[in-house]
Amino acid sequence: MAEGQERTPSNGREVELRTLAQTLIELANEENRLTGNLVGLAEMRNDLAGRRTMAAEQRTSMAEERTRLAREQTTLGGRSTELAEQRTRLSEKRTELARHRTDLSETRTTLADDRTDLARQRTGLSEQRTTLAQDRTDLAADRTDLSCYRTLLARGRTELAFIRTGLAFVAVGLALMRYFGLGLWTIADGSLVVLGAASTFFGVKRFILTTKYERRFDRELRKFLVRELEMEARGI
């Protein structure tokens, strides 16, 4: 009969230890999942950096093209001046020079249209750069939220350690009191029990509060993942 009574608390402690171990495993899995999400965010950030680099290269190429067109326009201006001098000197070739001037005007119009198109493309690239900057800002905010969530999980793990340590102190104190009985060391054993109970109470109280915050972060994380999936489905 006494042996059955001794096995019941031991089985209860084993159940509690298994529950705590399962909770720690779940927290570790949650931390691994968050780490995977952080890696995905880092890959998205690298992708955005590559896109920004490509946009910068395109902008540089367009700037070089614009410089080349400006040089061509300057060259055409010099030719127009030269043609005006030739028209003054050679009045007999005035008709031919007029036709040539008309051709140059058409070329200049074409160049002006090209310049307008380049300006529109530059405006589009500027808008795209603004959009990428906004996306980068949103990713930075999401990364900050995930960092807070990771900190919250770490705090929960610390509080579980408090609970585990407190339960260990209570178990050790009760075992010593039961093994040695009442004596001079009963005060020390009782102190271990009281210290363990206080640590367990503190850990449970803080862990309940941390669990509430964790649920709130879980809802925010779900919203973020749904938004990312919607953006991927739209091809953004």
Sine and cosine of phi, psi and omega as CSV:
sin_phi,cos_phi,sin_psi,cos_psi,sin_omega,cos_omega
0.00,0.00,-0.66,0.75,0.02,-1.00
-0.92,0.39,-0.61,0.80,0.01,-1.00
-0.92,0.40,-0.59,0.81,0.05,-1.00
-0.90,0.43,-0.63,0.77,0.05,-1.00
-0.92,0.39,-0.58,0.82,0.00,-1.00
-0.95,0.30,-0.52,0.85,-0.04,-1.00
-0.97,0.25,-0.45,0.89,-0.03,-1.00
-0.91,0.42,-0.76,0.65,0.09,-1.00
-0.88,0.48,-0.61,0.79,0.01,-1.00
-0.89,0.46,-0.69,0.73,0.03,-1.00
-0.90,0.43,-0.60,0.80,0.04,-1.00
-0.89,0.46,-0.66,0.75,0.03,-1.00
-0.92,0.39,-0.60,0.80,0.03,-1.00
-0.90,0.43,-0.64,0.77,0.04,-1.00
-0.90,0.44,-0.68,0.73,0.03,-1.00
-0.89,0.45,-0.68,0.74,0.02,-1.00
-0.90,0.43,-0.63,0.78,0.05,-1.00
-0.91,0.41,-0.62,0.79,0.04,-1.00
-0.90,0.44,-0.68,0.73,0.03,-1.00
-0.91,0.42,-0.64,0.77,0.02,-1.00
-0.90,0.44,-0.66,0.75,0.03,-1.00
-0.90,0.43,-0.63,0.78,0.05,-1.00
-0.89,0.46,-0.67,0.74,0.03,-1.00
-0.90,0.43,-0.61,0.79,0.03,-1.00
-0.91,0.42,-0.67,0.74,0.03,-1.00
-0.89,0.46,-0.66,0.75,0.03,-1.00
-0.90,0.44,-0.63,0.77,0.04,-1.00
-0.89,0.45,-0.66,0.75,0.04,-1.00
-0.89,0.45,-0.65,0.76,0.04,-1.00
-0.89,0.45,-0.62,0.79,0.03,-1.00
-0.92,0.40,-0.63,0.78,0.05,-1.00
-0.90,0.44,-0.65,0.76,0.02,-1.00
-0.90,0.43,-0.65,0.76,0.04,-1.00
-0.91,0.42,-0.61,0.79,0.06,-1.00
-0.88,0.47,-0.66,0.75,0.06,-1.00
-0.88,0.48,-0.64,0.77,0.05,-1.00
-0.90,0.44,-0.63,0.78,0.03,-1.00
-0.90,0.44,-0.62,0.78,0.05,-1.00
-0.89,0.45,-0.66,0.75,0.05,-1.00
-0.88,0.47,-0.64,0.77,0.04,-1.00
-0.91,0.41,-0.61,0.79,0.04,-1.00
-0.90,0.44,-0.63,0.78,0.03,-1.00
-0.91,0.42,-0.65,0.76,0.06,-1.00
-0.89,0.46,-0.63,0.78,0.02,-1.00
-0.91,0.42,-0.63,0.78,0.06,-1.00
-0.91,0.42,-0.61,0.80,0.04,-1.00
-0.90,0.44,-0.68,0.73,0.03,-1.00
-0.90,0.43,-0.59,0.81,0.05,-1.00
-0.90,0.43,-0.63,0.77,0.04,-1.00
-0.90,0.43,-0.64,0.76,0.05,-1.00
-0.90,0.44,-0.65,0.76,0.01,-1.00
-0.90,0.44,-0.61,0.79,0.04,-1.00
-0.90,0.43,-0.67,0.74,0.04,-1.00
-0.89,0.45,-0.63,0.77,0.04,-1.00
-0.90,0.43,-0.62,0.79,0.03,-1.00
-0.91,0.42,-0.64,0.77,0.03,-1.00
-0.90,0.43,-0.66,0.75,0.05,-1.00
-0.90,0.44,-0.64,0.77,0.01,-1.00
-0.91,0.42,-0.63,0.77,0.04,-1.00
-0.90,0.43,-0.67,0.75,0.02,-1.00
-0.89,0.45,-0.64,0.76,0.02,-1.00
-0.93,0.37,-0.57,0.82,0.06,-1.00
-0.90,0.43,-0.66,0.75,0.05,-1.00
-0.90,0.44,-0.63,0.77,0.04,-1.00
-0.90,0.44,-0.64,0.77,0.02,-1.00
-0.91,0.42,-0.64,0.77,0.04,-1.00
-0.89,0.46,-0.65,0.76,0.02,-1.00
-0.90,0.43,-0.65,0.76,0.02,-1.00
-0.92,0.40,-0.58,0.81,0.05,-1.00
-0.91,0.42,-0.63,0.77,0.04,-1.00
-0.91,0.42,-0.63,0.77,0.04,-1.00
-0.91,0.42,-0.62,0.79,0.03,-1.00
-0.91,0.42,-0.63,0.78,0.05,-1.00
-0.90,0.44,-0.66,0.75,0.04,-1.00
-0.89,0.46,-0.66,0.75,0.02,-1.00
-0.91,0.41,-0.56,0.83,0.08,-1.00
-0.89,0.45,-0.66,0.75,0.05,-1.00
-0.90,0.44,-0.62,0.78,0.04,-1.00
-0.91,0.42,-0.62,0.78,0.02,-1.00
-0.89,0.47,-0.65,0.76,0.04,-1.00
-0.90,0.43,-0.67,0.74,0.02,-1.00
-0.90,0.44,-0.64,0.77,0.04,-1.00
-0.92,0.40,-0.57,0.82,0.05,-1.00
-0.91,0.42,-0.64,0.77,0.05,-1.00
-0.91,0.42,-0.64,0.77,0.03,-1.00
-0.91,0.40,-0.57,0.82,0.04,-1.00
-0.91,0.41,-0.60,0.80,0.04,-1.00
-0.92,0.40,-0.66,0.75,-0.03,-1.00
-0.97,0.23,-0.60,0.80,-0.10,-1.00
-0.89,-0.45,1.00,0.05,0.01,-1.00
-0.94,0.35,-0.38,0.93,-0.02,-1.00
-0.94,0.33,-0.43,0.90,-0.01,-1.00
-0.99,-0.15,0.40,0.92,-0.08,-1.00
-0.90,0.43,-0.66,0.75,-0.02,-1.00
-0.90,0.44,-0.70,0.71,0.00,-1.00
-0.90,0.43,-0.64,0.77,0.02,-1.00
-0.92,0.39,-0.55,0.83,0.04,-1.00
-0.90,0.43,-0.68,0.73,0.05,-1.00
-0.89,0.46,-0.67,0.75,0.02,-1.00
-0.89,0.46,-0.62,0.79,0.02,-1.00
-0.92,0.40,-0.60,0.80,0.06,-1.00
-0.89,0.46,-0.66,0.76,0.05,-1.00
-0.89,0.46,-0.66,0.75,0.03,-1.00
-0.90,0.43,-0.59,0.81,0.04,-1.00
-0.90,0.43,-0.66,0.75,0.05,-1.00
-0.90,0.44,-0.65,0.76,0.05,-1.00
-0.88,0.47,-0.66,0.75,0.02,-1.00
-0.91,0.42,-0.62,0.79,0.06,-1.00
-0.89,0.46,-0.68,0.74,0.04,-1.00
-0.88,0.48,-0.67,0.74,0.04,-1.00
-0.91,0.42,-0.60,0.80,0.04,-1.00
-0.91,0.42,-0.65,0.76,0.05,-1.00
-0.90,0.44,-0.66,0.75,0.05,-1.00
-0.89,0.46,-0.65,0.76,0.02,-1.00
-0.90,0.43,-0.62,0.79,0.05,-1.00
-0.90,0.44,-0.68,0.74,0.04,-1.00
-0.89,0.46,-0.65,0.76,0.03,-1.00
-0.90,0.43,-0.61,0.79,0.04,-1.00
-0.90,0.43,-0.64,0.77,0.05,-1.00
-0.91,0.42,-0.67,0.74,0.04,-1.00
-0.89,0.46,-0.63,0.78,0.03,-1.00
-0.90,0.43,-0.63,0.78,0.06,-1.00
-0.89,0.45,-0.67,0.75,0.05,-1.00
-0.88,0.47,-0.64,0.77,0.04,-1.00
-0.92,0.40,-0.59,0.81,0.04,-1.00
-0.90,0.43,-0.68,0.74,0.05,-1.00
-0.90,0.44,-0.64,0.77,0.03,-1.00
-0.90,0.44,-0.63,0.77,0.04,-1.00
-0.90,0.44,-0.63,0.78,0.05,-1.00
-0.89,0.45,-0.67,0.74,0.03,-1.00
-0.89,0.46,-0.68,0.73,0.02,-1.00
-0.90,0.43,-0.61,0.80,0.03,-1.00
-0.91,0.42,-0.64,0.77,0.04,-1.00
-0.91,0.42,-0.67,0.75,0.04,-1.00
-0.89,0.46,-0.63,0.77,0.03,-1.00
-0.90,0.43,-0.63,0.78,0.03,-1.00
-0.90,0.44,-0.67,0.74,0.02,-1.00
-0.90,0.44,-0.64,0.77,0.03,-1.00
-0.91,0.42,-0.61,0.79,0.04,-1.00
-0.90,0.44,-0.65,0.76,0.04,-1.00
-0.90,0.43,-0.68,0.74,0.04,-1.00
-0.90,0.44,-0.61,0.80,0.03,-1.00
-0.91,0.42,-0.60,0.80,0.05,-1.00
-0.90,0.44,-0.67,0.74,0.03,-1.00
-0.89,0.46,-0.66,0.75,0.02,-1.00
-0.91,0.41,-0.57,0.82,0.07,-1.00
-0.90,0.43,-0.66,0.75,0.06,-1.00
-0.89,0.46,-0.64,0.77,0.01,-1.00
-0.90,0.43,-0.65,0.76,0.03,-1.00
-0.90,0.43,-0.65,0.76,0.05,-1.00
-0.88,0.47,-0.65,0.76,0.03,-1.00
-0.89,0.45,-0.66,0.75,0.04,-1.00
-0.91,0.42,-0.63,0.78,0.04,-1.00
-0.90,0.44,-0.64,0.77,0.04,-1.00
-0.90,0.43,-0.64,0.77,0.05,-1.00
-0.89,0.46,-0.61,0.79,0.04,-1.00
-0.91,0.42,-0.63,0.78,0.05,-1.00
-0.90,0.44,-0.66,0.75,0.01,-1.00
-0.92,0.40,-0.60,0.80,0.09,-1.00
-0.90,0.43,-0.57,0.82,0.08,-1.00
-0.90,0.43,-0.63,0.78,0.08,-1.00
-0.87,0.50,-0.71,0.70,-0.02,-1.00
-0.89,0.46,-0.71,0.71,-0.02,-1.00
-0.89,0.45,-0.68,0.73,0.01,-1.00
-0.91,0.41,-0.66,0.75,0.02,-1.00
-0.89,0.46,-0.68,0.73,0.04,-1.00
-0.90,0.43,-0.58,0.81,0.04,-1.00
-0.91,0.42,-0.68,0.73,0.04,-1.00
-0.88,0.47,-0.69,0.72,0.01,-1.00
-0.88,0.48,-0.70,0.72,-0.02,-1.00
-0.90,0.44,-0.68,0.73,0.00,-1.00
-0.91,0.42,-0.69,0.72,0.00,-1.00
-0.89,0.46,-0.71,0.70,0.02,-1.00
-0.90,0.43,-0.62,0.79,0.02,-1.00
-0.90,0.43,-0.67,0.74,0.02,-1.00
-0.91,0.42,-0.68,0.74,0.01,-1.00
-0.90,0.43,-0.59,0.81,-0.01,-1.00
-0.97,0.24,-0.55,0.83,-0.05,-1.00
-0.98,0.21,-0.72,0.70,-0.06,-1.00
-1.00,-0.04,-0.28,0.96,-0.02,-1.00
0.97,0.25,-0.24,-0.97,0.01,-1.00
-0.98,0.19,0.70,-0.72,-0.02,-1.00
-0.12,-0.99,-0.37,-0.93,-0.02,-1.00
-0.94,0.35,-0.51,0.86,-0.05,-1.00
-1.00,0.02,0.11,0.99,0.00,-1.00
-0.91,0.42,-0.56,0.83,0.01,-1.00
-0.90,0.43,-0.68,0.74,0.02,-1.00
-0.90,0.43,-0.65,0.76,0.03,-1.00
-0.90,0.43,-0.67,0.74,0.05,-1.00
-0.90,0.44,-0.58,0.82,0.04,-1.00
-0.89,0.45,-0.65,0.76,0.06,-1.00
-0.88,0.48,-0.66,0.75,0.01,-1.00
-0.90,0.43,-0.71,0.71,0.00,-1.00
-0.90,0.43,-0.69,0.72,0.02,-1.00
-0.89,0.46,-0.67,0.74,0.03,-1.00
-0.91,0.42,-0.64,0.77,0.02,-1.00
-0.91,0.42,-0.66,0.75,0.02,-1.00
-0.90,0.43,-0.69,0.72,0.02,-1.00
-0.89,0.46,-0.66,0.75,0.02,-1.00
-0.91,0.42,-0.69,0.73,0.02,-1.00
-0.89,0.46,-0.70,0.72,0.03,-1.00
-0.89,0.46,-0.70,0.71,-0.01,-1.00
-0.90,0.43,-0.66,0.75,0.00,-1.00
-0.92,0.40,-0.67,0.75,0.00,-1.00
-0.89,0.46,-0.75,0.66,0.00,-1.00
-0.93,0.36,-0.55,0.84,-0.02,-1.00
-0.93,0.36,-0.58,0.82,0.06,-1.00
-0.89,0.45,-0.69,0.73,0.04,-1.00
-0.90,0.43,-0.67,0.75,0.03,-1.00
-0.90,0.44,-0.59,0.81,0.03,-1.00
-0.90,0.44,-0.61,0.79,0.05,-1.00
-0.89,0.46,-0.73,0.68,0.03,-1.00
-0.89,0.46,-0.60,0.80,-0.02,-1.00
-0.90,0.43,-0.64,0.77,0.06,-1.00
-0.89,0.46,-0.65,0.76,0.03,-1.00
-0.89,0.45,-0.69,0.73,0.04,-1.00
-0.91,0.43,-0.56,0.83,0.04,-1.00
-0.89,0.46,-0.66,0.75,0.04,-1.00
-0.89,0.45,-0.70,0.72,0.02,-1.00
-0.89,0.45,-0.63,0.78,0.01,-1.00
-0.91,0.41,-0.62,0.78,0.05,-1.00
-0.89,0.45,-0.67,0.74,0.04,-1.00
-0.87,0.49,-0.67,0.74,0.00,-1.00
-0.90,0.44,-0.69,0.73,-0.01,-1.00
-0.92,0.40,-0.63,0.78,0.05,-1.00
-0.89,0.45,-0.65,0.76,0.02,-1.00
-0.91,0.42,-0.64,0.77,0.02,-1.00
-0.92,0.40,-0.63,0.78,0.03,-1.00
-0.91,0.40,-0.61,0.79,0.05,-1.00
-0.91,0.42,-0.65,0.76,0.03,-1.00
-0.90,0.43,-0.64,0.77,0.04,-1.00
-0.92,0.40,-0.60,0.80,0.02,-1.00
-0.92,0.40,-0.55,0.84,0.04,-1.00
-0.98,0.18,-0.20,0.98,-0.01,-1.00
0.99,0.17,0.44,0.90,0.01,-1.00
-0.99,0.11,0.00,0.00,0.00,0.00
